[in-house]
Amino acid sequence: MRIGLLTEGGYPYVSGDARLWCDRLVRGLEQHEFDIYALSRSERQEDEGWIQLPPQVSRVRTAPLWTAEDDGVGHGRRARRRFAEAYGELAAAVCAVGEPGGPGEPGASRGAVGAAVGPAAGEGAGVAVGGVLGDVGGPEADRFGNALYALAELARDEGGLVGALRSETAVRALERACRARGALREARAARVPDLLDVAAHLERALRPLSLDWYEDDGLGSVDLCHAAAGGAAALPGLLARHLAGVPLLVTEYGVQLRAHYLASGGEPAPVRALLAAFHGRLAAEVYRQATCITPGNTHARRWQERCGADRAKLRTVYPGMEASRFAEVGESAGCGDPDTLVWVGRIEPAKDLISLLHAFAEIRRQAPKTRLRIVGAAGGAEGAAYLGHCRALAAQLFPDEAECAHAVGDNPVSFEEIGGPEVPDLAEAYAAGAVVVLSSVVEGFPISLVEAMFCGRATVSTDVGAVVEVIGGTGLVVPPRNPRALAEACVTLLRDPERRERLGAAARARALELFTVEQNVAAFHGIYLEIVSHSPVRRVFVDDTGEPLPFGVPAEAHVPGRWTEVSLLAGGRPRWAEGAAGPPGTPVRGTTPVRATPLPAVPSSCPVPAVPAVPVVPAVSSGPQEPVVAGEGAR
């Protein structure tokens, strides 16, 4: 089948979100054909280029979300009137009070804005964002969706909306919605600079409306749209479903709505409220229209249900990782310094290394020989400043120690990076100690914890995000921001080598069962087949005389692998019937990806339909589905 893979700020670029997961998924499903539709986040990302793509990628189309240039499309009076009406409806739906418990209820809206203040609020915001999520259905949801699709149809008819979305008409529509009776309390306080900020943000978020991706030779021709994230990445799939009836699969390993709440913490209150309301409405519409939704863990699943996702559509598919790189360390899990604690990750405030250092001070009082190795790089300018603060605190808490007056002092806390002489690769980092520690106050799916489990290491973790779900009883879990509890758990494992060994072995067995690439690929292969088998045929193919063509594609076209694409209806023969080399001029499917132009499908005498023959799969109940246990993730 032909899959339209939708990404934002990641695959196929060299750097970005979910790059590794997408690449492993595409390479693991080589029997399918993939078209990549990618939204880039920065000029730097564009300049870095793409990774080497496998031959099953037949097309890549990209569009930037970071430019602020006008598309130059001029609209007539009728088009301007259509835009003003549709955008006004969208703004009204975003600002509307809604039903009791809905977006505009005073107490609830405070909860929505509070969820956007910072990490502390954001971690528990799955039950505290009623201000946006309380009214995910009903009239306002229909109003938002109808306005969104009206804008999409206008963009298709007129050629683009970038200039209109940044125009004075858009700003005035936002102002009217904010000043309307019953609007959000915070929205009523919006000033002109706030409205300009919101209009600019909405233009970037709605930029996929202006793309030419939805024609019959684009997303309209794929069998399935698979969005690798929610938000802007899922919007093209949402439009392809509306305009061409293409089924939509949405995968979220990190909930985009939650990320927007955390990212808007520094904005003025009116901007926070309006952006939270918009992204909440967009997430609810994506979940409502998606054929299937695959959260990466129960933590993400709760967010999606709170946004209105139907439980019958939800399938938990764990992100998977490449276990082979940790096999050698995992098989010799009993090795490693028994007096060393290891922390691995990206150094930033959310990881709460300050609490870890204070906990280590208590550990040293009970186990003086213990050492702590912090392995990781700083994340951006904020991470670099935080790393400097942690180094200063470590020097203050643990002055350099020496065995005697003639020896060089040594600090029991070391800060290292992967690739150095003592930590040449990631597996060596986990192999350096007997216990791996995670001290985060905010965490989605804890990748470093799964890596430690692959290595057969006992773990001590804080109870945040999906940690408890991942650990499953194979490690010790303590409350976040509690150095004393963290210290007691570490000392317990340091003093009990047999328990460390038991927990490490159980952790490795659990990780190999749930979190491997193979499990993830197998799960999505089954989901693809299930969705397509339940999707109606969207076109009737006809011959030269206009008569229906019931067998327009030969059956062997669906055999996995590479084959010669010839028209059996026109008397052509496959390559194996002509010998190893095949007849001169025999058309063969290309293997080199093309950036903007799709590879030819088959000769014109045998058109290939967008929807393949319905595969035979087991019958699936329409009721609530059990989680699919699988694995594949991106660092």
C-alpha positions as CSV (number, residue, x, y, z in Angstrom):
1,M,0.0,0.0,0.0
2,R,1.0,3.6,-0.3
3,I,1.5,5.5,2.9
4,G,1.6,9.3,3.3
5,L,3.9,9.9,6.3
6,L,3.4,13.4,7.8
7,T,6.1,14.9,10.0
8,E,6.9,18.2,11.6
9,G,10.5,19.3,12.5
10,G,11.9,15.8,12.0
11,Y,12.2,13.0,9.4
12,P,13.7,13.1,6.8
13,Y,15.9,15.9,8.1
14,V,19.2,15.1,9.7
15,S,18.1,16.5,13.0
16,G,14.7,16.8,14.7
17,D,11.9,15.1,16.5
18,A,11.0,11.4,15.9
19,R,13.7,11.1,13.2
20,L,15.0,7.7,14.3
21,W,11.6,6.3,14.9
22,C,10.3,7.3,11.5
23,D,13.4,6.0,9.7
24,R,13.2,2.6,11.4
25,L,9.5,2.3,10.7
26,V,10.0,3.1,7.0
27,R,12.9,0.7,6.7
28,G,11.1,-2.0,8.6
29,L,8.0,-1.8,6.3
30,E,9.8,-2.2,3.0
31,Q,6.8,-4.0,1.5
32,H,5.0,-0.6,1.4
33,E,5.6,2.6,-0.5
34,F,6.1,5.8,1.4
35,D,5.5,9.4,0.4
36,I,7.0,11.8,2.9
37,Y,5.3,15.2,3.6
38,A,7.6,17.1,6.0
39,L,7.2,20.5,7.7
40,S,10.5,22.1,8.7
41,R,10.9,24.4,11.7
42,S,14.0,26.4,10.9
43,E,16.3,27.5,8.1
44,R,19.1,25.6,9.9
45,Q,17.2,22.4,9.6
46,E,16.6,22.9,5.9
47,D,20.4,23.6,5.4
48,E,21.4,20.4,7.2
49,G,19.6,18.4,4.6
50,W,18.1,14.9,4.7
51,I,19.3,11.5,5.9
52,Q,19.9,8.7,3.4
53,L,16.4,7.5,2.4
54,P,15.6,3.9,1.7
55,P,14.3,2.9,-1.8
56,Q,10.7,2.5,-0.6
57,V,10.5,6.3,-0.2
58,S,9.2,7.4,-3.6
59,R,8.5,11.0,-2.9
60,V,9.5,13.8,-0.5
61,R,7.7,17.1,-0.3
62,T,8.6,19.8,2.2
63,A,7.3,23.1,3.4
64,P,8.7,25.6,5.9
65,L,6.8,26.7,9.1
66,W,9.5,29.3,10.0
67,T,9.2,31.9,7.2
68,A,7.1,35.0,7.4
69,E,6.8,35.8,3.7
70,D,3.5,36.6,2.0
71,D,2.4,34.1,-0.6
72,G,1.6,36.9,-2.9
73,V,-1.9,35.6,-3.7
74,G,-4.4,38.3,-4.3
75,H,-8.1,37.7,-3.5
76,G,-11.1,39.2,-5.0
77,R,-14.0,40.7,-3.1
78,R,-16.0,37.5,-2.9
79,A,-12.9,35.5,-1.7
80,R,-12.2,38.2,0.9
81,R,-15.7,38.0,2.2
82,R,-15.5,34.2,2.4
83,F,-12.2,34.5,4.3
84,A,-13.7,37.0,6.8
85,E,-16.7,34.8,7.5
86,A,-14.6,31.6,7.9
87,Y,-11.9,33.2,10.0
88,G,-14.4,35.0,12.1
89,E,-16.1,31.7,12.9
90,L,-12.8,30.1,13.7
91,A,-11.9,32.9,16.1
92,A,-15.3,32.8,17.7
93,A,-15.0,29.1,18.3
94,V,-11.6,29.6,19.9
95,C,-12.8,32.4,22.2
96,A,-16.2,31.0,23.0
97,V,-17.3,30.3,26.5
98,G,-19.0,27.0,25.6
99,E,-21.2,24.8,27.7
100,P,-20.7,24.5,31.5
101,G,-17.3,23.1,32.1
102,G,-16.2,24.3,28.7
103,P,-13.5,26.6,27.6
104,G,-14.9,29.8,28.8
105,E,-16.0,28.8,32.3
106,P,-14.1,31.3,34.6
107,G,-12.5,28.7,36.9
108,A,-11.8,26.3,34.2
109,S,-10.0,28.9,32.0
110,R,-7.7,29.7,34.9
111,G,-6.8,26.0,35.0
112,A,-5.9,26.1,31.3
113,V,-3.7,29.1,31.6
114,G,-2.1,27.7,34.8
115,A,-1.2,24.6,32.9
116,A,0.8,26.6,30.6
117,V,2.9,28.4,33.2
118,G,5.7,25.9,33.5
119,P,7.0,22.4,34.0
120,A,5.6,22.0,37.5
121,A,2.1,22.7,36.4
122,G,2.5,21.0,33.0
123,E,3.4,17.6,34.4
124,G,0.1,17.2,36.2
125,A,-1.9,19.2,33.7
126,G,-3.6,16.1,32.3
127,V,-6.3,16.6,34.8
128,A,-6.0,20.4,35.2
129,V,-6.7,21.7,31.8
130,G,-10.4,21.7,31.9
131,G,-10.3,25.3,30.7
132,V,-9.7,24.1,27.2
133,L,-10.6,20.5,27.2
134,G,-13.9,20.6,29.1
135,D,-16.0,21.2,26.0
136,V,-14.3,19.0,23.4
137,G,-17.5,18.1,21.6
138,G,-20.8,19.8,20.9
139,P,-21.6,22.9,19.0
140,E,-18.3,24.7,19.4
141,A,-16.3,21.6,18.2
142,D,-18.5,21.5,15.1
143,R,-18.1,25.3,14.7
144,F,-14.3,25.1,14.8
145,G,-14.2,22.2,12.4
146,N,-16.6,23.8,9.9
147,A,-14.6,27.0,9.9
148,L,-11.3,25.2,9.5
149,Y,-12.6,23.2,6.5
150,A,-14.1,26.4,5.0
151,L,-10.6,28.0,5.1
152,A,-9.1,24.9,3.5
153,E,-11.6,24.9,0.7
154,L,-11.0,28.7,0.2
155,A,-7.2,28.0,0.1
156,R,-7.7,25.3,-2.5
157,D,-9.9,27.5,-4.7
158,E,-7.8,30.7,-4.4
159,G,-4.2,29.3,-4.1
160,G,-3.2,30.2,-0.6
161,L,-4.1,32.1,2.6
162,V,-0.7,33.1,4.0
163,G,-1.2,36.8,3.3
164,A,-4.9,36.7,4.4
165,L,-4.0,35.0,7.7
166,R,-1.6,37.9,8.6
167,S,-3.9,40.6,7.4
168,E,-5.8,43.3,9.3
169,T,-9.0,41.4,8.5
170,A,-7.7,38.5,10.6
171,V,-6.6,40.7,13.5
172,R,-10.0,42.5,13.5
173,A,-11.8,39.2,13.5
174,L,-9.8,38.1,16.5
175,E,-10.6,41.4,18.3
176,R,-14.3,41.0,17.7
177,A,-14.3,37.5,19.0
178,C,-12.4,38.6,22.1
179,R,-14.7,41.5,22.8
180,A,-17.9,39.4,22.2
181,R,-20.2,38.7,25.0
182,G,-19.2,35.5,26.9
183,A,-15.7,35.3,25.5
184,L,-12.9,33.9,27.6
185,R,-12.1,36.2,30.6
186,E,-8.4,36.4,29.6
187,A,-9.2,37.0,26.0
188,R,-11.3,40.1,26.9
189,A,-8.2,41.7,28.3
190,A,-6.2,41.2,25.0
191,R,-4.5,44.3,23.7
192,V,-3.4,45.0,20.1
193,P,0.1,43.6,20.6
194,D,-1.4,40.4,22.0
195,L,-3.8,40.1,19.1
196,L,-0.9,40.5,16.6
197,D,1.1,37.8,18.4
198,V,-1.9,35.4,18.3
199,A,-2.6,36.1,14.6
200,A,1.0,35.4,13.7
201,H,1.0,32.2,15.7
202,L,-2.3,31.1,14.0
203,E,-0.9,31.8,10.6
204,R,2.1,29.5,11.2
205,A,-0.1,26.8,12.7
206,L,-2.5,27.1,9.7
207,R,0.1,27.3,7.0
208,P,-0.6,23.7,5.8
209,L,-4.0,25.0,4.6
210,S,-2.1,26.9,1.8
211,L,-0.1,23.9,0.6
212,D,-0.7,22.1,-2.7
213,W,-0.4,18.7,-1.2
214,Y,-4.1,17.6,-1.5
215,E,-4.5,17.0,-5.2
216,D,-5.2,13.6,-6.7
217,D,-1.5,13.1,-7.4
218,G,-0.6,14.1,-3.8
219,L,-2.1,13.1,-0.5
220,G,-5.4,12.5,-2.3
221,S,-3.8,9.4,-3.9
222,V,-2.4,7.7,-0.9
223,D,-4.1,4.8,0.9
224,L,-3.4,6.1,4.4
225,C,-2.1,9.2,6.0
226,H,0.2,8.5,9.0
227,A,0.9,11.6,11.1
228,A,4.0,11.2,13.3
229,A,2.7,13.8,15.7
230,G,-0.3,15.8,16.5
231,G,-0.8,19.5,15.9
232,A,0.6,20.9,12.6
233,A,1.9,17.5,11.5
234,A,-1.6,16.0,11.6
235,L,-3.3,19.0,9.9
236,P,-2.4,17.9,6.3
237,G,-3.9,14.5,7.1
238,L,-7.0,16.1,8.5
239,L,-7.4,18.1,5.3
240,A,-6.7,15.0,3.1
241,R,-9.5,13.2,5.0
242,H,-11.9,16.1,4.5
243,L,-11.0,16.8,0.8
244,A,-10.3,13.3,-0.4
245,G,-11.6,10.8,2.2
246,V,-8.1,9.4,3.0
247,P,-8.1,7.6,6.4
248,L,-5.9,9.2,9.1
249,L,-3.6,7.5,11.7
250,V,-2.1,9.7,14.4
251,T,0.8,8.7,16.5
252,E,1.9,10.7,19.5
253,Y,4.9,9.8,21.6
254,G,4.9,13.3,23.0
255,V,1.5,15.0,23.2
256,Q,1.8,18.2,21.2
257,L,-0.9,20.0,23.1
258,R,1.0,19.5,26.4
259,A,4.2,20.8,24.6
260,H,2.3,24.0,23.6
261,Y,1.1,24.5,27.2
262,L,4.7,24.3,28.5
263,A,6.2,26.4,25.7
264,S,3.8,29.3,26.2
265,G,4.6,29.9,29.9
266,G,6.4,33.2,29.2
267,E,3.6,34.7,27.1
268,P,1.1,37.3,28.5
269,A,-2.1,35.8,30.0
270,P,-4.4,36.7,27.0
271,V,-1.9,35.1,24.5
272,R,-1.6,32.0,26.6
273,A,-5.4,31.6,26.9
274,L,-6.0,32.1,23.2
275,L,-3.2,29.8,22.1
276,A,-4.3,27.1,24.6
277,A,-7.8,27.3,23.3
278,F,-6.8,27.1,19.7
279,H,-4.5,24.1,20.1
280,G,-7.1,22.4,22.3
281,R,-9.7,22.8,19.6
282,L,-7.3,21.6,16.9
283,A,-6.3,18.5,18.9
284,A,-9.9,17.6,19.6
285,E,-10.8,17.9,15.9
286,V,-7.8,15.7,14.9
287,Y,-8.7,13.1,17.4
288,R,-12.4,13.2,16.4
289,Q,-11.6,12.7,12.7
290,A,-8.7,10.2,13.0
291,T,-9.5,6.6,12.1
292,C,-7.0,5.3,14.7
293,I,-4.8,7.0,17.4
294,T,-1.7,5.4,18.7
295,P,-0.3,7.0,21.9
296,G,3.1,5.9,23.0
297,N,2.1,5.2,26.7
298,T,-0.7,5.5,29.1
299,H,0.4,9.0,30.2
300,A,-0.1,10.3,26.6
301,R,-3.3,8.2,26.3
302,R,-4.9,10.1,29.3
303,W,-4.1,13.4,27.6
304,Q,-5.8,12.2,24.4
305,E,-8.9,11.0,26.2
306,R,-9.1,14.3,28.1
307,C,-9.0,16.0,24.7
308,G,-12.0,14.0,23.6
309,A,-10.4,11.0,21.8
310,D,-12.7,8.0,21.5
311,R,-11.4,5.1,23.5
312,A,-12.3,2.7,20.7
313,K,-9.8,4.4,18.5
314,L,-6.9,4.3,20.9
315,R,-4.1,1.7,20.6
316,T,-1.1,2.0,22.8
317,V,2.0,1.3,20.8
318,Y,5.2,1.7,22.8
319,P,8.1,3.5,21.1
320,G,10.8,0.9,20.2
321,M,14.5,1.0,20.4
322,E,17.4,-0.9,18.9
323,A,18.2,-3.5,21.5
324,S,21.2,-5.0,19.7
325,R,23.6,-2.1,20.6
326,F,23.1,-2.9,24.3
327,A,23.2,-6.7,24.0
328,E,26.8,-7.1,25.1
329,V,26.4,-5.0,28.2
330,G,23.0,-6.6,29.0
331,E,24.3,-10.1,28.7
332,S,27.1,-9.3,31.2
333,A,24.8,-7.3,33.5
334,G,26.6,-8.4,36.7
335,C,29.7,-6.4,35.7
336,G,30.1,-2.7,36.4
337,D,31.5,-0.8,39.4
338,P,29.2,-1.8,42.4
339,D,29.9,1.5,44.1
340,T,29.0,3.8,41.1
341,L,25.7,5.5,40.3
342,V,25.1,6.5,36.7
343,W,22.8,9.3,35.3
344,V,22.4,9.5,31.5
345,G,20.4,12.1,29.6
346,R,20.1,15.6,28.3
347,I,21.2,18.2,30.9
348,E,18.4,20.7,31.5
349,P,16.3,22.0,34.4
350,A,13.5,19.5,34.0
351,K,16.0,16.7,34.8
352,D,16.4,18.1,38.3
353,L,20.1,17.3,38.8
354,I,20.1,19.6,41.8
355,S,18.0,17.2,43.8
356,L,20.2,14.3,42.6
357,L,23.3,16.1,43.9
358,H,21.7,16.8,47.3
359,A,20.6,13.1,47.4
360,F,24.1,12.0,46.6
361,A,25.4,14.0,49.6
362,E,23.2,11.9,51.8
363,I,24.3,8.7,50.0
364,R,28.0,9.6,50.6
365,R,27.3,9.9,54.4
366,Q,25.9,6.3,54.4
367,A,28.2,4.8,51.7
368,P,31.4,6.9,51.6
369,K,32.9,5.0,48.6
370,T,30.1,5.7,46.2
371,R,30.7,7.8,43.1
372,L,28.3,9.5,40.7
373,R,28.9,9.8,37.0
374,I,26.6,12.2,35.1
375,V,26.8,11.5,31.4
376,G,25.2,13.9,29.0
377,A,25.3,17.1,27.0
378,A,23.7,20.4,27.8
379,G,20.5,21.3,25.8
380,G,20.8,24.8,24.4
381,A,21.8,28.0,26.3
382,E,19.5,27.2,29.2
383,G,21.0,23.8,29.5
384,A,24.5,25.1,29.4
385,A,23.7,27.6,32.3
386,Y,22.1,24.8,34.3
387,L,25.2,22.6,33.7
388,G,27.4,25.3,35.1
389,H,25.2,25.7,38.1
390,C,25.4,21.9,38.7
391,R,29.1,21.9,38.5
392,A,29.4,24.7,41.0
393,L,27.1,22.9,43.4
394,A,29.0,19.6,43.1
395,A,32.3,21.5,43.8
396,Q,30.7,23.0,46.9
397,L,29.0,19.8,48.2
398,F,32.0,17.6,47.5
399,P,35.4,19.3,47.8
400,D,38.2,17.4,46.1
401,E,39.2,14.4,48.2
402,A,42.6,12.8,48.5
403,E,43.7,9.6,50.3
404,C,46.7,11.2,51.8
405,A,48.6,14.5,52.0
406,H,50.7,13.6,48.9
407,A,47.9,12.5,46.6
408,V,45.9,14.5,44.1
409,G,42.3,15.3,45.2
410,D,39.4,13.8,43.2
411,N,35.7,14.8,43.2
412,P,33.3,11.9,43.6
413,V,31.0,13.5,41.0
414,S,32.1,13.6,37.4
415,F,30.4,15.3,34.4
416,E,31.1,13.5,31.1
417,E,29.9,13.3,27.5
418,I,29.4,10.4,25.1
419,G,32.4,10.0,22.9
420,G,35.0,10.9,25.5
421,P,37.9,8.6,26.4
422,E,36.1,7.1,29.4
423,V,32.6,6.9,27.7
424,P,33.2,6.1,24.1
425,D,29.5,5.1,23.4
426,L,26.1,5.0,25.1
427,A,26.4,1.3,26.1
428,E,29.6,2.0,28.0
429,A,27.9,4.8,30.0
430,Y,25.4,2.3,31.4
431,A,28.0,-0.3,31.9
432,A,30.0,2.0,34.1
433,G,27.9,1.6,37.2
434,A,25.6,-0.8,39.1
435,V,22.6,1.5,39.5
436,V,21.1,3.9,37.0
437,V,19.2,6.9,38.4
438,L,16.5,9.1,36.8
439,S,15.7,12.3,38.8
440,S,13.4,14.2,36.4
441,V,10.4,16.4,37.5
442,V,9.0,16.3,33.9
443,E,9.3,13.3,31.6
444,G,7.3,11.9,28.7
445,F,8.5,8.5,27.7
446,P,11.8,7.9,29.5
447,I,14.2,6.7,26.8
448,S,17.2,6.6,29.0
449,L,15.4,4.3,31.4
450,V,14.6,1.8,28.7
451,E,18.2,1.8,27.6
452,A,19.3,1.0,31.2
453,M,16.8,-1.8,31.2
454,F,18.2,-3.2,27.9
455,C,21.6,-3.2,29.7
456,G,20.2,-5.2,32.6
457,R,20.7,-2.4,35.2
458,A,18.7,-1.9,38.3
459,T,17.1,1.6,38.3
460,V,15.9,4.2,40.8
461,S,13.5,6.7,39.2
462,T,11.1,9.5,40.1
463,D,7.4,9.0,39.6
464,V,6.8,11.3,36.6
465,G,5.4,10.8,33.1
466,A,5.3,7.1,31.9
467,V,8.1,6.0,34.3
468,V,5.9,3.6,36.4
469,E,4.4,2.1,33.2
470,V,7.8,1.5,31.7
471,I,9.4,0.1,34.8
472,G,6.5,-2.2,35.6
473,G,7.9,-3.3,39.0
474,T,11.5,-3.9,37.8
475,G,13.0,-0.9,39.6
476,L,12.5,1.4,42.6
477,V,10.3,4.5,42.1
478,V,10.3,7.6,44.5
479,P,8.4,10.9,44.5
480,P,10.0,13.7,42.5
481,R,11.8,16.6,44.3
482,N,12.5,14.3,47.3
483,P,16.3,14.0,47.7
484,R,15.9,11.9,50.9
485,A,13.7,9.3,49.3
486,L,16.0,9.2,46.3
487,A,19.0,8.7,48.5
488,E,17.4,5.9,50.6
489,A,16.4,4.0,47.4
490,C,19.9,4.2,46.0
491,V,21.5,3.1,49.2
492,T,19.1,0.1,49.4
493,L,20.3,-1.2,46.0
494,L,24.0,-0.4,46.6
495,R,23.9,-2.6,49.7
496,D,22.0,-5.5,48.2
497,P,23.9,-6.9,45.1
498,E,21.5,-9.9,44.8
499,R,18.5,-7.6,44.6
500,R,20.2,-5.5,42.0
501,E,20.9,-8.5,39.9
502,R,17.3,-9.8,40.1
503,L,15.8,-6.4,39.2
504,G,18.3,-5.9,36.3
505,A,17.5,-9.3,34.8
506,A,13.7,-8.6,35.1
507,A,14.1,-5.2,33.6
508,R,16.0,-6.5,30.6
509,A,13.4,-9.2,30.0
510,R,10.6,-6.6,30.1
511,A,12.4,-4.3,27.8
512,L,13.1,-7.0,25.2
513,E,9.4,-8.0,25.3
514,L,7.9,-4.6,25.0
515,F,10.3,-1.9,23.7
516,T,12.1,-3.3,20.6
517,V,12.0,-2.0,17.0
518,E,10.6,-5.3,15.8
519,Q,7.6,-5.0,18.1
520,N,6.9,-1.5,17.0
521,V,7.1,-2.3,13.2
522,A,4.9,-5.4,13.6
523,A,2.3,-3.4,15.4
524,F,2.1,-0.7,12.8
525,H,2.1,-3.2,10.0
526,G,-1.1,-4.8,11.5
527,I,-2.7,-1.4,12.1
528,Y,-2.0,-0.3,8.5
529,L,-3.7,-3.4,7.1
530,E,-6.6,-3.1,9.5
531,I,-7.3,0.6,8.6
532,V,-7.1,0.0,4.8
533,S,-9.2,-3.1,4.9
534,H,-12.0,-1.1,6.6
535,S,-11.7,1.9,4.3
536,P,-14.0,2.2,1.3
537,V,-12.7,2.3,-2.3
538,R,-12.6,6.0,-3.1
539,R,-12.4,5.8,-7.0
540,V,-13.7,3.7,-9.8
541,F,-11.1,3.1,-12.5
542,V,-12.2,2.9,-16.1
543,D,-10.6,1.9,-19.3
544,D,-10.2,4.0,-22.5
545,T,-13.9,3.7,-23.3
546,G,-15.0,4.8,-19.9
547,E,-16.2,1.3,-18.8
548,P,-15.4,0.2,-15.2
549,L,-12.1,-1.6,-14.9
550,P,-12.6,-4.1,-12.0
551,F,-9.1,-5.7,-12.2
552,G,-7.0,-2.6,-13.0
553,V,-3.9,-3.9,-11.1
554,P,-2.5,-7.4,-11.4
555,A,-2.5,-9.4,-8.2
556,E,1.2,-9.8,-8.2
557,A,1.5,-6.0,-7.8
558,H,0.8,-6.6,-4.1
559,V,3.6,-9.1,-3.6
560,P,6.3,-7.8,-1.2
561,G,9.6,-6.9,-2.8
562,R,10.7,-5.5,-6.2
563,W,9.1,-6.5,-9.4
564,T,8.8,-5.3,-13.0
565,E,5.8,-3.1,-13.5
566,V,4.4,-4.2,-16.8
567,S,0.8,-4.2,-18.0
568,L,-0.4,-7.8,-18.0
569,L,-3.7,-6.5,-19.5
570,A,-1.7,-5.2,-22.5
571,G,0.1,-8.5,-23.0
572,G,3.3,-7.7,-21.0
573,R,5.2,-10.4,-19.2
574,P,7.1,-10.1,-15.9
575,R,10.9,-10.2,-15.9
576,W,11.1,-13.8,-14.6
577,A,9.3,-14.9,-17.8
578,E,11.9,-13.3,-20.0
579,G,15.0,-14.4,-18.3
580,A,17.3,-12.8,-15.8
581,A,18.0,-9.7,-17.7
582,G,14.5,-9.1,-19.1
583,P,13.6,-7.7,-22.5
584,P,15.1,-4.4,-23.6
585,G,13.2,-1.4,-22.4
586,T,11.3,-3.2,-19.7
587,P,10.1,-0.6,-17.2
588,V,11.4,-1.2,-13.6
589,R,10.4,0.6,-10.4
590,G,13.0,3.2,-9.5
591,T,15.0,3.0,-6.3
592,T,16.3,6.5,-6.0
593,P,14.1,8.9,-4.0
594,V,13.0,12.1,-5.8
595,R,12.7,15.3,-3.8
596,A,9.5,16.7,-5.3
597,T,8.4,14.5,-8.2
598,P,6.9,11.0,-7.6
599,L,8.4,8.1,-9.3
600,P,6.3,6.6,-12.2
601,A,4.0,3.9,-11.0
602,V,3.3,1.8,-14.1
603,P,2.9,2.2,-17.8
604,S,-0.1,4.2,-18.9
605,S,-1.8,1.1,-20.2
606,C,-2.3,-0.2,-16.7
607,P,-3.1,2.6,-14.2
608,V,-2.4,1.9,-10.6
609,P,-5.3,2.7,-8.2
610,A,-4.5,4.5,-5.0
611,V,-6.2,1.9,-2.9
612,P,-4.7,-1.7,-3.1
613,A,-6.7,-4.8,-3.1
614,V,-8.3,-5.4,0.3
615,P,-5.9,-7.6,2.3
616,V,-7.3,-10.5,4.3
617,V,-6.9,-9.8,8.0
618,P,-8.7,-11.2,11.0
619,A,-12.0,-9.6,11.9
620,V,-11.7,-6.7,14.3
621,S,-14.3,-5.7,16.9
622,S,-15.6,-2.2,16.7
623,G,-15.5,-1.9,20.5
624,P,-12.7,-0.8,22.7
625,Q,-9.3,-2.3,21.8
626,E,-6.6,-3.6,24.0
627,P,-3.3,-1.8,23.9
628,V,-0.9,-3.0,21.2
629,V,2.4,-3.8,22.9
630,A,5.3,-2.9,20.6
631,G,8.3,-0.6,20.4
632,E,10.3,2.0,18.5
633,G,11.2,5.5,19.6
634,A,13.3,8.5,18.9
635,R,15.8,10.1,21.2
